[in-house]
């Protein structure tokens, strides 16, 4: 697939900001440990980190602001180089709102990787540069 889902997240979690919780994400499944999404800094569009993720669950809730329906997601962030697959507590995030995710290009799938992408050397006349830059000494 050309697109993946990316989740905004904290680079390092804090047990005071995001304590580990235990929840059941499948109706008859065992409880699993993860961390709850916290709206505002450093989450959402302003967050510095986005990581590919897989949505495991979607649930409909009433918005606290205006009472309309909205969806919250449970997502599993893909492991980075510093984590092993066994360390999923910090990668399982509950109650991620839609604005906490965005579609991202899958690796090597953006337009710049097309075989027919326009690539051409941009030439400038030597007169544009100072004379000392044009010498090869």
Secondary structure as UniProt FT lines:
FT   STRAND          3..9
FT   TURN            15..17
FT   STRAND          20..24
FT   TURN            27..28
FT   STRAND          31..36
FT   TURN            41..42
FT   HELIX           44..46
FT   STRAND          49..62
FT   TURN            64..66
FT   STRAND          69..77
FT   TURN            81..82
FT   TURN            85..86
FT   TURN            89..91
FT   STRAND          92..97
FT   HELIX           98..100
FT   STRAND          101..105
FT   TURN            107..108
FT   HELIX           111..113
FT   TURN            115..116
FT   HELIX           126..128
FT   HELIX           131..134
//
